Amino acid sequence: MEERGGDPWQQCMDTAVQLALRAGQIIRRALMEEKRVSTKTSAADLVTETDHFVEDVLISSLKEKFPLHRFIGEESTSAGSKCILTESPTWIIDPIDGTCNFVHRFPPVAVSIGFAVNQELEFGVIYHCTEERLYTGRRGQGAFCNGQRLQVSKVTDISKALVLTEIGTKRDPATLKLFLSNMEKFLKLQTHGLRIIGSSTLALCLLASGAADAYYQFGLHCWDLAAATVIIREAGGIVIDTSGGPLDIMSCRVVAAGTKELAMLVAQELLTIDYGRDDEN
């Protein structure tokens, strides 16, 4: 349970770090094994036995230690659990971000553990399983990768920016047209480049580390956003809604950047792709 006096959530964060490292070991071992792959919402929305196993390990371990806390997990939500963020202490978990990468042994694969209290994101832990990079962020206490403090870039000019995005799981013609139109807009604005790495949490960590300048996506989920949002903000960055307004982690859309100027420039260019809301399902 929460510690009396002092820092009430430090034990939670320490536990999250231990579990992320443990999950990473499981994922690294499974990476080289034969996988049984299923699909969820589309042919591009993959899930494996390892996704389910890792989520079960994480949630059962956390429930044992923090029985009064609530949980939002990618695979339990897919199986029908409600995805609602209340004021209770809540763990928001993606057991494997980059499942398609995991299936193909493409390196960007991560476990993501976010934690919210009173609907405020308190800390985030993201572990890059193949490169053994541990990203952490705690509200008001900074963001780090393997103990090194993270700092976002200060680029404000879109023509000097490296922009990251992800495709999302929809592949219908209307969605693809909007997705490609958004990419075309940034290419016409002469950005330095556009990158897709197959893991939204790790793309957001690259932004937090200053290796990229902006990120946008439609079709990501609260378990992709929760931990990474804390890490980016604690590294000095901006995370907002694609409308330019405040972030709503249930809205399945985001813009993030090292500077507010760049975030607003990206947001104003975007054509909206409707993925609904996580808390509607």
BAFI-3210 file (N, C-alpha, C; in Angstrom, 3 decimals, decimal comma, padded with zeros to 6 digits):
// residues 281
n [1|2|3|4|5|6|7|8|9|10|11|12|13|14|15|16|17|18|19|20|21|22|23|24|25|26|27|28|29|30|31|32|33|34|35|36|37|38|39|40|41|42|43|44|45|46|47|48|49|50|51|52|53|54|55|56|57|58|59|60|61|62|63|64|65|66|67|68|69|70|71|72|73|74|75|76|77|78|79|80|81|82|83|84|85|86|87|88|89|90|91|92|93|94|95|96|97|98|99|100|101|102|103|104|105|106|107|108|109|110|111|112|113|114|115|116|117|118|119|120|121|122|123|124|125|126|127|128|129|130|131|132|133|134|135|136|137|138|139|140|141|142|143|144|145|146|147|148|149|150|151|152|153|154|155|156|157|158|159|160|161|162|163|164|165|166|167|168|169|170|171|172|173|174|175|176|177|178|179|180|181|182|183|184|185|186|187|188|189|190|191|192|193|194|195|196|197|198|199|200|201|202|203|204|205|206|207|208|209|210|211|212|213|214|215|216|217|218|219|220|221|222|223|224|225|226|227|228|229|230|231|232|233|234|235|236|237|238|239|240|241|242|243|244|245|246|247|248|249|250|251|252|253|254|255|256|257|258|259|260|261|262|263|264|265|266|267|268|269|270|271|272|273|274|275|276|277|278|279|280|281]
n.u [000,837|000,228|002,931|003,205|003,268|005,979|006,865|004,153|003,957|006,354|007,073|005,369|006,400|008,994|008,327|007,127|009,358|010,920|009,172|008,907|011,486|011,576|009,496|010,667|012,757|011,298|010,111|012,361|013,391|011,247|011,246|012,897|011,669|009,224|006,114|002,647|000,292|-002,417|-005,219|-006,786|-008,619|-008,175|-006,453|-003,953|-003,662|-002,145|-001,740|-000,075|000,619|002,480|001,988|-000,410|000,493|002,537|001,059|-000,655|001,236|002,225|-000,130|-001,160|000,962|001,048|-001,527|-001,380|000,344|-000,790|-003,739|-006,043|-005,903|-006,701|-006,861|-005,881|-005,442|-003,979|-004,589|-006,538|-008,514|-009,107|-010,251|-012,640|-012,821|-013,695|-012,592|-011,894|-010,953|-010,722|-010,783|-009,307|-006,137|-004,512|-003,235|-001,842|-001,374|000,704|001,578|003,226|004,449|004,526|003,904|003,734|006,351|007,648|006,698|007,990|010,604|011,761|013,622|012,476|010,751|008,713|007,852|005,282|004,415|002,187|001,015|-001,655|-003,236|-006,104|-006,926|-004,710|-001,618|001,004|003,488|005,736|006,975|008,993|010,296|012,730|013,003|014,837|017,100|017,668|017,060|015,983|013,424|012,281|009,938|008,850|006,330|007,207|009,819|011,627|012,936|014,409|016,874|018,161|019,283|020,399|019,699|016,947|016,349|014,353|014,436|014,917|013,755|011,850|011,013|009,329|010,510|012,986|012,699|012,642|010,181|008,021|005,725|002,952|001,194|-001,313|-004,139|-006,209|-007,052|-008,696|-009,829|-010,568|-009,394|-006,690|-006,264|-006,486|-004,400|-002,129|-002,360|-001,820|000,883|001,946|001,517|003,446|005,794|005,707|006,080|008,724|010,013|012,771|012,601|010,433|009,502|008,682|008,532|007,215|006,557|004,805|005,263|008,067|008,830|007,868|009,544|011,965|011,509|011,419|014,069|015,348|016,086|014,302|011,931|009,176|005,941|003,075|-000,116|-002,999|-005,140|-003,722|-003,573|-004,713|-002,952|-000,686|000,020|000,101|002,412|004,467|003,721|004,198|006,986|007,857|006,872|008,301|010,804|010,800|009,086|006,103|002,802|-000,134|-003,607|-004,675|-006,173|-005,001|-005,708|-005,890|-004,388|-006,222|-006,172|-007,792|-008,673|-007,577|-005,675|-002,924|-000,551|002,849|005,768|009,032|008,875|006,360|005,665|006,300|004,647|002,081|002,203|002,330|-000,127|-002,011|-001,846|-002,987|-005,232|-008,140|-008,394|-010,803|-010,848|-012,561|-013,104|-011,212|-012,637|-015,188|-015,673]
n.v [-001,205|002,443|004,450|005,782|009,207|011,269|010,501|009,503|007,913|006,817|004,159|002,864|003,692|002,608|-000,099|-000,281|000,129|-002,163|-004,185|-003,524|-004,055|-006,788|-007,676|-006,965|-008,830|-011,192|-010,598|-010,257|-012,865|-014,213|-013,047|-014,370|-016,748|-019,029|-017,617|-017,382|-015,762|-013,516|-011,539|-008,357|-005,669|-005,208|-006,427|-005,445|-005,093|-006,572|-009,347|-011,320|-014,415|-013,660|-010,936|-011,143|-012,741|-011,169|-008,904|-010,107|-010,924|-008,417|-007,058|-008,866|-008,967|-006,293|-005,988|-007,662|-006,258|-003,725|-003,701|-002,077|-000,452|000,613|-000,670|-000,282|-002,000|-002,854|-005,379|-006,505|-004,614|-004,973|-007,434|-006,819|-005,419|-002,427|000,810|003,170|006,137|006,925|008,812|007,276|005,739|004,633|002,249|002,243|000,346|-000,941|-003,921|-004,906|-002,650|-002,087|-004,509|-005,623|-005,141|-006,794|-009,322|-009,556|-009,370|-006,886|-004,198|-001,924|-002,312|-002,214|-002,051|-000,438|001,499|003,436|005,754|007,091|009,492|010,821|011,476|012,684|012,426|010,773|009,357|007,785|004,839|003,413|000,756|-000,023|-002,878|-004,326|-002,743|-002,262|000,117|002,209|004,324|006,921|008,989|011,383|013,256|016,578|015,935|015,451|013,758|010,726|008,619|005,554|006,683|009,072|012,471|013,647|015,868|017,831|018,886|022,259|023,201|025,323|025,851|024,442|023,627|022,864|020,607|017,208|014,937|012,660|009,922|007,561|004,868|003,833|001,557|001,347|000,631|001,370|002,913|005,705|006,479|005,978|007,842|010,289|009,953|009,820|012,301|014,003|013,352|014,237|016,990|017,788|017,069|018,807|021,150|021,132|019,770|018,376|015,605|012,673|010,085|006,689|004,328|002,171|001,899|003,696|004,566|004,453|006,171|008,549|008,666|009,092|011,671|012,919|012,671|014,408|013,569|013,693|016,101|016,619|015,039|013,341|011,764|009,890|007,484|006,176|004,948|005,286|003,746|003,855|006,465|007,345|006,883|007,958|010,618|011,844|011,550|013,096|015,681|016,120|016,240|018,694|019,138|019,490|018,280|017,855|018,091|017,220|019,287|021,486|022,146|021,253|018,108|015,081|012,037|009,948|010,333|009,246|010,554|012,776|015,460|016,112|017,909|019,481|022,182|024,683|026,320|024,780|022,559|023,720|024,584|022,102|020,964|022,684|022,020|019,540|017,105|015,678|012,335|010,066|008,074|007,442|007,116|005,955|005,576|005,101|002,552]
n.w [000,000|-000,098|001,092|004,431|005,125|003,814|000,466|-001,311|-003,622|-004,409|-003,877|-005,625|-008,104|-007,989|-007,981|-010,503|-012,176|-011,554|-012,462|-015,174|-016,118|-015,603|-017,289|-019,698|-019,883|-020,277|-022,746|-024,411|-024,427|-025,644|-028,119|-029,953|-030,304|-031,785|-032,736|-031,896|-033,642|-033,529|-034,745|-033,988|-034,134|-036,835|-039,801|-039,459|-036,791|-034,420|-032,107|-029,651|-027,825|-025,958|-025,468|-023,956|-021,816|-020,618|-019,840|-017,970|-016,028|-015,187|-014,217|-012,297|-010,464|-009,618|-008,527|-006,344|-004,703|-004,561|-003,812|-003,881|-006,063|-009,446|-012,870|-016,247|-019,101|-022,261|-023,471|-021,775|-022,087|-024,796|-024,536|-023,413|-020,995|-019,205|-020,161|-018,345|-016,811|-013,542|-010,399|-008,739|-007,802|-010,682|-012,890|-016,100|-018,808|-021,368|-022,528|-024,597|-026,679|-030,019|-031,261|-033,835|-034,725|-032,844|-033,642|-036,099|-035,346|-035,432|-034,184|-032,438|-029,653|-026,832|-023,305|-021,544|-018,768|-017,179|-014,643|-012,893|-010,743|-009,279|-011,838|-012,896|-014,530|-013,019|-013,005|-015,390|-016,929|-019,300|-021,103|-023,357|-024,867|-026,511|-026,761|-024,189|-022,782|-020,271|-019,768|-017,730|-016,011|-013,676|-012,209|-011,799|-011,184|-013,212|-016,203|-017,374|-018,986|-018,509|-016,224|-017,138|-017,553|-019,477|-022,234|-024,260|-027,752|-028,999|-031,289|-033,334|-035,865|-038,486|-040,845|-040,090|-038,670|-037,499|-037,910|-036,325|-036,725|-036,517|-038,123|-037,363|-036,961|-038,817|-042,194|-044,244|-047,329|-047,033|-044,596|-045,139|-047,164|-045,779|-043,921|-045,608|-046,819|-044,661|-044,208|-046,628|-046,436|-044,513|-045,789|-047,963|-046,604|-046,275|-044,158|-042,308|-042,283|-042,214|-040,018|-039,285|-036,828|-035,757|-033,099|-030,926|-028,288|-028,032|-030,074|-028,991|-026,781|-028,073|-028,954|-026,438|-025,738|-027,404|-029,897|-031,932|-033,167|-033,284|-032,977|-034,181|-034,065|-035,009|-033,667|-031,702|-028,290|-024,822|-023,322|-024,834|-024,540|-021,828|-020,048|-021,649|-021,974|-019,463|-019,389|-021,603|-020,914|-018,548|-019,590|-020,650|-022,755|-024,877|-024,817|-026,483|-027,596|-030,941|-031,901|-030,924|-028,412|-024,828|-023,858|-024,084|-022,829|-023,540|-026,079|-028,370|-029,978|-030,696|-030,395|-030,073|-029,055|-028,897|-028,423|-027,717|-029,857|-032,145|-031,735|-032,016|-034,672|-036,002|-035,195|-036,416|-039,067|-039,432|-040,786|-039,480|-038,321|-037,495|-034,755|-032,755|-029,177|-026,356|-023,974|-024,745|-025,439]
ca.u [000,000|000,984|003,724|002,680|004,206|006,958|006,397|003,198|003,949|007,682|007,053|004,703|007,330|010,049|007,729|006,955|010,686|011,270|008,308|009,243|012,714|011,202|008,742|011,637|013,456|010,350|009,928|013,611|013,452|010,190|011,514|013,553|010,888|008,079|004,999|001,280|-000,174|-003,838|-005,549|-007,871|-009,584|-007,901|-005,348|-002,703|-003,717|-001,697|-001,542|000,550|000,491|003,381|001,257|-001,326|001,254|003,214|000,048|-001,087|002,322|002,267|-001,321|-001,275|001,996|000,644|-002,726|-000,935|001,000|-001,666|-005,049|-007,123|-005,694|-007,407|-005,956|-006,285|-004,427|-004,375|-005,200|-007,775|-009,515|-009,512|-011,082|-013,940|-012,794|-013,981|-011,411|-012,371|-010,008|-011,398|-009,840|-008,522|-004,826|-004,770|-002,099|-002,236|-000,299|000,848|002,568|004,195|004,174|005,301|003,677|004,118|007,817|007,967|006,431|008,991|011,935|012,257|014,044|011,754|009,721|008,776|006,779|004,951|003,612|001,854|000,305|-002,419|-003,982|-007,034|-006,926|-003,464|-000,526|001,972|004,799|005,755|008,148|008,996|011,532|013,065|013,436|015,976|018,279|017,810|017,009|014,891|012,983|011,417|009,563|008,014|005,823|007,964|011,147|012,488|012,860|015,736|017,082|019,273|019,885|020,830|018,554|016,476|016,010|013,817|015,063|014,292|013,401|010,528|010,765|008,963|011,435|014,209|012,255|012,448|008,828|007,683|004,305|002,645|000,140|-002,623|-004,535|-007,211|-006,481|-009,736|-009,370|-010,748|-008,372|-005,381|-006,166|-006,210|-003,067|-001,124|-002,465|-001,084|002,312|002,279|001,576|004,724|006,854|005,649|006,612|010,190|010,601|013,988|012,230|009,346|009,911|007,734|009,367|006,390|006,283|004,511|005,902|009,501|008,930|007,691|010,777|012,981|011,203|011,839|015,533|015,871|016,493|013,293|011,419|007,714|005,245|001,621|-000,757|-004,388|-005,295|-003,029|-004,485|-004,248|-001,795|000,478|000,273|000,162|003,790|005,283|003,345|004,950|008,410|008,069|006,667|009,399|011,997|010,623|008,297|004,680|001,912|-001,452|-004,560|-004,444|-006,891|-004,234|-006,165|-005,244|-004,404|-007,194|-005,514|-008,786|-009,203|-006,922|-004,954|-001,937|000,609|003,887|006,930|009,952|008,461|004,942|005,530|006,292|003,441|000,925|002,355|001,947|-001,564|-002,851|-001,763|-003,508|-006,595|-008,520|-008,805|-011,627|-010,693|-013,408|-012,464|-010,969|-013,619|-016,510|-015,795]
ca.v [000,000|003,679|004,720|006,861|010,327|011,271|010,428|008,383|007,117|006,334|002,689|002,470|003,886|001,602|-001,371|-000,209|-000,077|-003,586|-004,996|-003,243|-004,803|-008,217|-007,883|-006,884|-010,121|-012,139|-010,221|-010,560|-014,325|-014,596|-012,433|-015,309|-017,989|-019,074|-016,900|-017,575|-014,387|-013,308|-010,147|-007,788|-004,829|-005,222|-007,318|-004,803|-004,962|-007,914|-009,693|-012,634|-014,966|-012,930|-009,734|-011,534|-013,241|-010,049|-008,095|-010,871|-010,848|-007,052|-006,706|-009,725|-008,535|-004,999|-006,193|-008,280|-005,225|-002,546|-004,312|-001,102|000,331|000,204|-001,033|-000,241|-002,700|-002,965|-006,660|-006,698|-003,746|-005,675|-008,585|-006,344|-004,606|-001,010|001,676|004,409|006,715|007,552|009,521|006,284|005,407|003,773|001,830|002,220|-000,580|-001,577|-004,967|-004,846|-001,629|-002,513|-005,958|-006,011|-005,213|-007,983|-010,496|-009,605|-009,181|-005,540|-003,875|-001,070|-003,033|-001,649|-002,194|000,909|001,508|004,772|005,755|008,333|009,675|011,957|011,726|013,380|011,482|010,948|008,912|006,871|003,974|002,747|-000,004|-000,471|-004,235|-004,835|-001,900|-002,180|001,525|002,438|005,719|007,183|010,376|011,553|014,635|017,526|015,426|015,248|012,533|010,132|007,354|004,874|007,600|010,332|013,384|013,905|017,243|017,932|019,879|023,582|023,591|025,956|025,993|023,124|023,265|022,340|019,566|015,786|014,667|011,243|009,573|006,144|004,722|003,441|000,217|001,375|000,596|001,641|003,954|007,083|006,714|006,038|009,112|011,330|009,716|010,200|013,757|014,626|013,196|015,097|018,387|018,052|016,991|020,063|022,214|020,978|019,250|017,591|014,233|012,007|008,739|005,767|003,231|001,035|001,911|005,092|004,934|004,700|007,405|009,646|008,723|009,747|013,101|013,373|012,677|015,417|012,956|014,130|017,412|016,644|013,762|013,426|010,502|009,530|006,035|005,582|004,745|005,822|002,971|004,337|007,872|007,726|006,965|008,827|012,015|012,320|011,611|014,265|016,926|016,281|016,576|020,073|019,176|019,829|017,225|018,495|017,499|017,608|020,548|022,558|022,288|020,365|016,671|014,164|010,762|008,985|010,800|008,507|011,457|013,559|016,158|016,386|018,590|020,058|023,563|024,965|026,881|023,700|021,753|024,420|024,532|020,752|020,781|023,449|021,411|018,174|016,684|014,749|010,952|009,720|006,735|007,320|007,343|004,745|005,393|004,825|001,123]
ca.w [000,000|-000,115|002,287|005,283|005,142|002,737|-000,919|-001,331|-004,849|-004,767|-003,888|-006,878|-009,220|-007,861|-008,402|-011,960|-012,786|-011,404|-013,325|-016,580|-016,414|-015,635|-018,533|-020,792|-019,977|-020,886|-024,153|-025,141|-024,643|-026,582|-029,420|-030,854|-030,379|-032,699|-032,117|-032,397|-033,858|-033,839|-035,060|-033,167|-034,866|-038,270|-040,164|-039,027|-035,331|-034,046|-030,705|-029,468|-026,472|-025,068|-025,031|-022,883|-020,675|-019,952|-019,143|-016,787|-015,034|-014,649|-013,439|-011,104|-009,501|-009,056|-007,690|-005,096|-003,888|-004,427|-004,121|-004,048|-007,279|-010,666|-013,957|-017,657|-019,883|-023,665|-023,836|-021,016|-022,732|-026,029|-024,142|-022,973|-019,776|-019,425|-020,197|-017,727|-015,861|-012,401|-009,527|-007,998|-008,386|-011,839|-013,717|-017,524|-019,202|-022,679|-022,260|-025,702|-027,693|-031,179|-031,420|-035,207|-034,689|-032,060|-034,491|-037,176|-034,743|-035,748|-032,812|-031,484|-028,897|-025,479|-022,318|-021,065|-017,537|-016,698|-013,368|-012,708|-009,490|-009,469|-013,289|-013,254|-014,757|-011,935|-013,497|-016,524|-017,086|-020,607|-021,250|-024,718|-024,506|-027,290|-026,508|-022,725|-022,360|-019,333|-019,725|-016,580|-015,748|-012,484|-012,220|-010,988|-010,804|-014,369|-017,003|-017,476|-019,706|-017,826|-015,260|-017,768|-017,689|-020,842|-022,579|-025,622|-028,631|-028,943|-032,658|-033,480|-037,302|-039,022|-041,925|-039,470|-037,734|-037,807|-037,413|-036,203|-036,653|-036,683|-039,129|-036,836|-037,410|-039,898|-043,542|-045,238|-048,271|-046,532|-043,570|-045,794|-047,890|-044,784|-043,363|-046,605|-046,997|-043,554|-044,481|-047,763|-045,948|-043,849|-046,802|-048,735|-045,737|-046,296|-042,919|-042,559|-042,585|-041,508|-039,630|-038,656|-036,303|-035,371|-031,659|-030,571|-027,017|-028,244|-030,863|-028,045|-025,979|-028,918|-028,858|-025,105|-025,656|-028,314|-031,164|-032,905|-032,751|-033,187|-033,174|-034,216|-034,429|-034,764|-033,565|-030,567|-027,163|-023,537|-022,856|-025,594|-024,210|-020,416|-019,535|-022,508|-021,745|-018,295|-019,745|-022,478|-020,156|-017,594|-020,385|-021,109|-023,981|-024,920|-025,312|-026,608|-028,530|-032,339|-032,142|-030,310|-027,026|-023,857|-024,140|-023,482|-023,178|-024,025|-027,373|-029,455|-030,880|-029,946|-030,968|-029,070|-029,640|-027,929|-028,133|-027,952|-031,211|-033,130|-031,501|-032,588|-036,131|-036,441|-034,969|-037,350|-040,402|-039,484|-041,082|-038,406|-038,589|-036,338|-034,183|-031,568|-027,881|-025,574|-022,906|-025,327|-025,756]
c.u [000,872|001,750|003,072|003,721|005,137|006,288|005,445|003,331|005,317|007,743|006,405|005,667|008,466|009,559|007,562|008,282|011,073|010,470|008,588|010,491|012,425|010,439|009,679|012,407|012,578|010,233|011,183|013,745|012,466|010,456|012,057|012,777|009,796|006,879|003,671|000,618|-001,660|-004,037|-006,709|-008,805|-009,374|-006,736|-004,005|-002,618|-003,429|-001,611|-000,939|000,282|001,345|002,746|000,374|-000,563|001,901|002,201|-000,441|-000,043|002,315|001,078|-001,448|-000,252|001,597|-000,573|-002,355|-000,383|000,079|-003,111|-006,182|-006,984|-006,517|-006,405|-006,637|-005,150|-004,902|-005,130|-006,471|-008,881|-010,019|-010,445|-012,414|-013,967|-013,035|-012,701|-011,828|-011,354|-010,791|-010,365|-008,983|-007,135|-005,003|-003,492|-002,584|-001,095|-000,415|001,942|003,641|003,739|005,121|005,150|004,052|005,641|008,274|007,800|007,527|010,430|012,595|012,470|013,164|010,544|009,835|007,635|006,555|004,019|003,425|001,030|-000,354|-003,140|-004,835|-007,045|-005,740|-002,366|000,607|003,378|004,628|007,068|008,005|010,341|011,676|013,753|014,701|017,243|018,547|017,951|015,778|014,600|012,035|011,120|008,631|007,610|006,607|009,385|012,049|012,269|014,266|015,718|018,339|020,040|020,361|019,616|018,225|016,120|015,528|014,624|014,302|013,917|011,987|010,084|010,507|009,904|012,771|013,916|012,310|011,151|008,571|006,171|004,186|001,379|-001,234|-003,073|-005,552|-006,527|-007,540|-009,309|-009,481|-009,676|-007,000|-005,191|-005,824|-004,795|-001,982|-001,166|-001,714|000,422|002,761|002,402|002,942|005,900|006,882|006,166|008,129|010,764|011,870|013,662|011,038|009,790|008,746|008,557|008,553|006,126|006,052|005,200|007,378|009,727|008,807|008,901|011,919|012,768|011,697|013,350|016,170|016,314|015,500|012,625|009,908|007,160|003,755|001,085|-002,243|-004,432|-004,413|-003,972|-003,879|-003,036|-000,532|000,955|000,647|001,593|004,602|004,973|004,112|006,419|008,695|007,927|007,814|010,735|011,888|009,741|006,819|003,910|000,496|-002,357|-004,249|-005,193|-006,070|-004,630|-005,454|-005,375|-005,552|-006,702|-006,493|-009,226|-008,557|-006,208|-004,029|-001,024|001,580|005,060|007,816|009,574|006,976|004,729|005,420|005,048|002,225|000,991|001,932|000,439|-002,407|-002,820|-002,610|-004,970|-006,947|-008,913|-009,537|-011,421|-011,598|-012,624|-012,253|-012,069|-015,049|-016,747|-016,143]
c.v [001,255|003,877|005,850|007,974|010,268|011,246|009,244|007,456|006,565|004,808|002,167|002,587|002,862|000,230|-001,408|-000,459|-001,548|-004,459|-004,762|-004,023|-006,303|-008,546|-007,864|-008,177|-011,156|-011,872|-010,536|-012,048|-014,748|-014,103|-013,447|-016,619|-017,883|-018,428|-017,303|-016,203|-014,388|-011,847|-009,695|-006,985|-004,816|-006,180|-006,766|-004,665|-006,326|-008,090|-011,093|-013,131|-014,181|-011,639|-010,066|-011,951|-012,093|-009,180|-008,796|-010,792|-009,473|-006,779|-007,570|-009,324|-007,228|-005,139|-006,781|-007,214|-004,043|-002,960|-003,317|-000,265|-000,227|000,005|-000,862|-000,894|-002,897|-004,263|-006,930|-005,812|-004,389|-006,836|-008,156|-005,560|-003,137|-000,180|003,049|004,868|007,446|008,321|008,559|006,145|004,339|003,521|001,675|001,533|-001,016|-002,633|-005,081|-003,760|-001,890|-004,014|-006,422|-006,103|-006,483|-009,251|-010,675|-009,479|-007,866|-004,835|-002,971|-001,777|-002,578|-002,145|-000,818|000,817|002,964|004,673|007,111|008,315|010,924|012,425|012,570|012,334|011,778|010,517|007,972|006,114|003,254|002,044|-000,485|-001,824|-004,678|-004,018|-001,703|-000,727|001,712|003,934|005,893|008,675|010,426|013,008|015,513|017,112|015,097|013,910|012,045|008,919|006,715|005,838|008,929|011,226|013,649|015,371|017,280|018,940|021,196|024,102|024,178|026,035|024,607|022,682|022,745|021,137|018,169|015,377|013,161|011,070|008,054|006,027|004,510|002,140|000,213|001,407|000,831|002,822|005,383|007,425|006,855|007,351|010,254|011,189|010,192|011,708|014,499|014,516|014,139|016,568|018,693|017,949|018,267|021,253|022,094|020,598|018,472|016,141|013,780|010,584|007,985|004,582|002,048|000,909|003,362|005,482|005,234|005,915|008,620|009,778|009,357|011,254|013,658|013,503|013,701|014,873|013,235|015,368|017,470|015,258|014,062|012,042|010,528|008,005|005,384|005,598|005,263|005,057|003,264|005,690|008,133|007,911|007,979|010,300|012,601|012,521|012,840|015,568|017,178|016,542|017,979|020,223|019,437|018,634|017,789|017,666|017,976|018,882|021,749|022,806|021,319|018,894|015,996|012,767|009,689|009,272|010,128|009,422|012,350|014,329|016,387|017,049|019,115|021,469|023,738|025,488|025,770|022,826|022,399|024,434|023,175|020,584|021,485|022,876|020,150|018,082|015,582|013,380|010,465|008,263|006,528|007,644|006,018|004,500|005,236|003,326|000,295]
c.w [000,000|001,201|003,074|005,348|003,953|001,383|-001,074|-002,536|-005,236|-004,828|-005,175|-008,052|-009,172|-008,328|-009,919|-012,683|-012,716|-012,365|-014,800|-016,995|-016,508|-016,923|-019,738|-020,986|-020,662|-022,385|-024,967|-025,416|-025,725|-028,001|-030,427|-031,014|-031,430|-031,996|-032,748|-032,441|-034,190|-034,220|-034,176|-034,070|-036,373|-038,520|-039,729|-037,505|-034,720|-032,537|-030,644|-028,050|-025,475|-024,589|-023,826|-021,631|-019,899|-019,214|-017,880|-015,673|-014,369|-013,732|-012,192|-010,044|-008,827|-008,140|-006,335|-004,136|-003,593|-004,736|-004,357|-005,319|-008,438|-011,804|-015,308|-018,436|-021,306|-023,934|-023,043|-021,575|-024,020|-025,716|-023,531|-021,684|-020,119|-019,307|-019,678|-016,693|-014,771|-011,576|-008,708|-008,609|-009,469|-012,625|-015,151|-018,278|-020,654|-022,523|-023,341|-026,660|-028,854|-031,399|-032,822|-035,317|-033,982|-032,901|-035,545|-036,677|-035,171|-034,410|-031,942|-030,845|-027,440|-024,610|-021,707|-019,858|-017,104|-015,425|-013,166|-011,365|-009,657|-010,928|-013,748|-013,429|-013,772|-012,352|-014,674|-016,576|-018,423|-020,778|-022,685|-024,561|-025,240|-027,071|-025,022|-022,252|-021,483|-019,260|-018,541|-016,482|-014,563|-012,415|-011,251|-010,662|-011,996|-015,054|-017,295|-018,398|-019,134|-016,919|-015,813|-017,993|-019,162|-021,020|-024,027|-026,441|-028,534|-030,331|-032,685|-034,939|-037,900|-040,142|-041,387|-038,570|-038,341|-037,113|-037,415|-036,213|-036,672|-037,516|-038,500|-037,482|-038,546|-041,255|-044,622|-046,110|-047,735|-045,496|-044,207|-046,543|-046,936|-044,221|-044,330|-046,887|-045,891|-043,769|-045,597|-047,337|-045,343|-044,815|-047,648|-047,930|-045,555|-044,916|-043,273|-042,890|-041,776|-041,211|-038,994|-038,158|-035,788|-033,883|-031,245|-029,264|-027,213|-029,131|-029,938|-027,116|-026,774|-028,934|-027,513|-024,993|-026,594|-029,656|-032,290|-032,312|-032,566|-033,473|-033,277|-034,535|-034,126|-034,663|-032,515|-029,370|-025,865|-023,025|-023,666|-025,074|-022,758|-019,931|-020,325|-022,279|-020,559|-018,660|-020,608|-021,698|-019,181|-018,295|-020,981|-022,326|-023,760|-025,475|-025,300|-027,514|-029,953|-032,721|-031,675|-028,862|-026,095|-024,252|-023,396|-023,822|-023,656|-025,463|-028,588|-030,460|-030,061|-030,888|-029,822|-029,779|-028,511|-027,525|-028,435|-029,368|-032,255|-032,970|-032,155|-034,115|-036,685|-036,337|-036,030|-038,770|-040,545|-039,919|-040,085|-038,956|-037,345|-035,932|-032,970|-030,305|-027,153|-024,553|-023,431|-025,488|-024,523]
res [m|e|e|r|g|g|d|p|w|q|q|c|m|d|t|a|v|q|l|a|l|r|a|g|q|i|i|r|r|a|l|m|e|e|k|r|v|s|t|k|t|s|a|a|d|l|v|t|e|t|d|h|f|v|e|d|v|l|i|s|s|l|k|e|k|f|p|l|h|r|f|i|g|e|e|s|t|s|a|g|s|k|c|i|l|t|e|s|p|t|w|i|i|d|p|i|d|g|t|c|n|f|v|h|r|f|p|p|v|a|v|s|i|g|f|a|v|n|q|e|l|e|f|g|v|i|y|h|c|t|e|e|r|l|y|t|g|r|r|g|q|g|a|f|c|n|g|q|r|l|q|v|s|k|v|t|d|i|s|k|a|l|v|l|t|e|i|g|t|k|r|d|p|a|t|l|k|l|f|l|s|n|m|e|k|f|l|k|l|q|t|h|g|l|r|i|i|g|s|s|t|l|a|l|c|l|l|a|s|g|a|a|d|a|y|y|q|f|g|l|h|c|w|d|l|a|a|a|t|v|i|i|r|e|a|g|g|i|v|i|d|t|s|g|g|p|l|d|i|m|s|c|r|v|v|a|a|g|t|k|e|l|a|m|l|v|a|q|e|l|l|t|i|d|y|g|r|d|d|e|n]
***
